[in-house]
Amino acid sequence: MSSFEFQQGPIRPPSEADSLLIRTTVGCPWNKCNFCTLFKGMQASVRSVEAIKKDIWAAKQFYKNRKFKQCFLQDGDSFSMDTEDLIEVLTTLKQAFPELTQISSYGRAQTMTKKSSTEMKAICDAGLNMLYCGLESGSIEVLKQSQKGITPKSIVKSAAQAKQAGMKMMAFVIAGLGGKALSAVHVRQTAAILNQINPDEIRVLSLAVKAGSELDKLRLQGEFEPLTEIEMVREQQQLLSLLDKVDGRYGHYHGINLLTEINGKLPENKAHFSAIFQRFFALSEQEQNNFILGRRLHYYASLDSMKNQLVFDTVTRELARIEQDKMGELEDIFYQLRQRMI
């Protein structure tokens, strides 16, 4: 390895696209979530402080005079590092890139709750001031079904620790993760947890069951019934309606979602978000199918895209072709197209 080479992991949050990426851990220390295949076959490990520091200085040489405001620590959970080691890495990062104002990482609730409040404060003071939390659901039933390895209690405790330490927190929620059987409890209890922890930002993702995942096997065995596209939007609408103690940012802007125009701040934009849902459900069934197909085929970016008559007519012809050729149930087509987006 030359002095300019450094490791890069396979994932980072969408908002970290322009960030400096430094790999502190390899894989995920849990790696059992039944909807995830990202780290499948990868042996989880914590990289040595020496190796990480070499990467930091190699990155400094590689990027030369480029200045970064943000850095994301890869892969799955930097909090699995010993606190002293993590602080040493953070200190080196600040030495190499003194212009950094935000250093972030994924963090599992079960890992963070093993850190003391003093340790969490020291980590934040050293520079790690942004936490990405894969909440996914606030329902114990859904978390167990998904094999997340965390509990609502640990989520609340880790969120409180992070906030007390001074860290910002972004929570990810997966619409549809409970399937049809647990949809109601998934929405209700996820909203309850979000109202309790009040994260700085909430990002909602639509479930796309990855081929080859354990959840996909359950689906094929008939033990997990995914929501339809319409049901998933309805679930997102219900979740939003139940959020009454959240005053942070809220967004659906990941491409896997249908209504990506839902992006702003609560509670200020809640009425606007609700109006977008109402607009979608006011469409006829044919128009809804047109919009869903148009989003999944990347013709549409938002509901407003349907105003372009040329594009609308193109999607209408594609929809008619699918129905005429009897390529399968339309919902199955949507399902397959959604799978390709992950």
BELFENGI-V837639 format. One record per run of one state. SS is the DSSP state (@ for helix, = for strand, . for the rest). FROM is the first residue (numbers start at 1). TO is the last residue. If there is no record, write none. Layout:
# BELFENGI-V837639
ss;from;to
SS;FROM;TO
SS;FROM;TO
This chain:
# BELFENGI-V837639
ss;from;to
.;1;13
@;14;16
.;17;19
=;20;23
.;24;24
=;25;26
.;27;44
=;45;46
.;47;48
@;49;63
.;64;69
=;70;74
.;75;77
@;78;80
.;81;82
@;83;96
.;97;101
=;102;106
.;107;108
@;109;112
.;113;116
@;117;125
.;126;127
=;128;136
.;137;139
@;140;145
.;146;151
@;152;165
.;166;167
=;168;175
.;176;182
@;183;197
.;198;200
=;201;206
.;207;213
@;214;220
.;221;228
@;229;242
.;243;248
=;249;251
.;252;262
=;263;265
.;266;269
@;270;281
.;282;284
@;285;296
.;297;302
@;303;307
.;308;308
@;309;324
.;325;329
@;330;339
.;340;342
